[in-house]
């Protein structure tokens, strides 16, 4: 028994299974979260641009009404 403790190192299969399971779940989840962040950022930028366009169209419409 003492030789097992002093000379040999071994991995417990359950720990390896847990590590593999941990990485198989977390890595794709992290990548998915990064992708969703990029999509959300692009959507926010698009929304800002559309809001500016709407404001410009409103001012153009109000100017046309005033000139008519």
C-alpha positions as CSV (number, residue, x, y, z in Angstrom):
1,X,0.0,0.0,0.0
2,X,2.8,2.4,0.8
3,X,4.3,1.8,-2.6
4,X,1.1,3.0,-4.2
5,X,1.2,6.2,-2.2
6,X,4.8,7.0,-2.8
7,X,5.7,5.7,-6.3
8,X,2.6,5.7,-8.4
9,X,0.3,8.4,-9.4
10,X,-2.9,7.6,-11.1
11,X,-6.0,9.4,-12.1
12,X,-9.4,8.6,-10.8
13,X,-11.7,7.8,-13.8
14,X,-14.6,9.7,-12.4
15,X,-12.5,12.9,-12.1
16,X,-11.4,12.6,-15.8
17,X,-15.0,12.0,-16.8
18,X,-16.1,15.0,-14.9
19,X,-13.4,17.2,-16.5
20,X,-14.3,15.9,-19.9
21,X,-18.0,16.5,-19.2
22,X,-17.2,20.0,-17.8
23,X,-15.3,21.0,-20.9
24,X,-17.8,19.5,-23.3
25,X,-20.5,21.6,-21.7
26,X,-18.7,24.9,-20.9
27,X,-16.6,25.4,-24.1
28,X,-19.6,25.4,-26.5
29,X,-21.6,27.5,-24.0
30,X,-18.9,30.1,-23.8
31,X,-18.6,30.2,-27.6
32,X,-22.4,30.5,-27.9
33,X,-22.4,33.4,-25.4
34,X,-19.6,35.2,-27.3
35,X,-21.6,34.8,-30.6
36,X,-24.8,36.1,-29.0
37,X,-22.9,39.1,-27.6
38,X,-21.6,39.9,-31.1
39,X,-25.1,39.6,-32.5
40,X,-26.5,41.8,-29.8
41,X,-23.8,44.4,-30.4
42,X,-24.5,44.5,-34.1
43,X,-28.3,44.8,-33.4
44,X,-27.7,47.7,-31.0
45,X,-25.6,49.5,-33.6
46,X,-28.3,48.8,-36.2
47,X,-31.1,50.1,-33.9
48,X,-29.0,53.3,-33.2
49,X,-28.6,53.9,-37.0
50,X,-32.3,53.3,-37.6
51,X,-33.3,55.7,-34.8
52,X,-31.1,58.4,-36.3
53,X,-32.6,57.8,-39.7
54,X,-36.1,58.1,-38.2
55,X,-35.2,61.4,-36.6
56,X,-33.8,62.7,-39.8
57,X,-37.0,61.6,-41.7
58,X,-39.2,63.3,-39.1
59,X,-37.3,66.6,-39.4
60,X,-37.5,66.4,-43.2
61,X,-41.2,65.7,-43.0
62,X,-41.8,68.6,-40.6
63,X,-39.7,70.9,-42.9
64,X,-41.8,69.9,-45.9
65,X,-45.0,70.5,-44.0
66,X,-43.8,74.0,-43.0
67,X,-42.8,74.9,-46.5
68,X,-46.1,73.8,-48.0
